Amino acid sequence: MVKNALKEKFNENADNYDKVRKLIIPHFDDLYNITKKLAKSNKKAPEILDLGAGTGLLTKYIFEKYPKAEFTLIDLSDEMLKIAKNRFREHNNFKYIVGDYSVQDFSNSFDIVISSLSIHHLEDEDKKKLYKKIYNILNNEGIFLNVDQVTGPTPDIDKSYQRNWLKIIEKNNFTGPEKDTAMERMKFDKPSTLLDNLKWLDDCGFKDVDVYYKYYNFCIFYGKK
């Protein structure tokens, strides 16, 4: 199955994940710091869910803002979550789920749901179902923040996205086995257009739907319940 293969690829490279992420994501600090800024709640200890949490890299940024929050991290890769557990080992306000968030039944509700460069691995119909699930598990006035990749609205625009990305990783001297592994993982990518993603969020009932950040194919989507 595709998900098993994807899990295997992430398990194989868990130890290098954080380092590689900063090499292959343009303006990494902007992307994650803006997400941190957008993660707002009236509660001092909000319930926060990270979908496809990996090593807890995005959660780390949100934790800096809400150290008393109750965090739930879910990911297919047990090896990635081991690193997240180690990252937050001194804190008892974290729960971890090794599993597929697209089929996981969550027993509680959340004030903030975040995801980083994960949902683009789903087929379009599964993205729509996931967005509806997220809406349903959010508390009133809860927010969803998705840091993700999109495909261009036309083939030419999409090619320009890819050319820009290749120039950046070349500038960052991203070569060798780590590049080969990243390219291999990209075969599992199924990004949708920005407009499709925003429409699907709107169709689910989210309000204030918008894209707060966009650099070529890297975006931050926002929706409030």
Secondary structure, DSSP 8 states (H G I E B T S, - for coil): -HHHHHHHHHHHTGGGHHHHHHHHSTTHHHHHHHHHHH---SSSS-EEEEET-TTTHHHHHHHHH-TTSEEEEEES-HHHHHHHHHHTTT-SSEEEEES-TTT---SS-EEEEEEES-GGGS-HHHHHHHHHHHHHHEEEEEEEEEEEE-B-SSHHHHHHHHHHHHHHHHHTT--SHHHHHHHHHHTT----BHHHHHHHHHHHT-EEEEEEEEETTEEEEEEE-
